[in-house]
């Protein structure tokens, strides 16, 4: 059984129709990708209507 991990951020995040999120902060993209190997990740962040540069 994998642990649940919640990441809370004040970063603006854009969510597309395929449930992929985009943000401007590279750390907010890379850290959850690696932690996803060990835990179930839930990201809590601000919603943005603009498409951001980094894709996760």
Residue pairs with C-beta under 8 A, 6 or more apart in sequence:
2 38
2 39
2 40
3 38
3 39
3 40
4 39
4 40
4 42
5 35
5 39
5 40
5 41
5 42
6 41
6 42
6 43
6 44
7 28
7 31
7 32
7 41
7 42
7 43
7 44
7 45
8 44
8 45
9 25
9 28
9 43
9 44
9 45
9 46
10 45
10 46
11 23
11 24
11 25
11 28
11 45
11 46
12 23
12 24
12 45
12 46
12 47
12 48
12 50
12 52
13 21
13 22
13 23
13 28
13 43
13 45
13 46
13 47
13 48
13 52
14 21
14 22
14 23
14 47
14 48
14 49
14 50
14 51
14 52
15 21
15 22
15 47
16 22
16 51
20 55
20 56
21 43
21 45
21 55
21 56
22 51
22 52
22 53
22 54
22 55
22 56
23 29
23 45
23 52
23 53
23 54
23 56
24 52
24 53
24 54
25 54
26 54
28 43
28 45
28 54
28 56
29 54
29 55
29 56
32 41
32 43
32 56
33 56
35 41
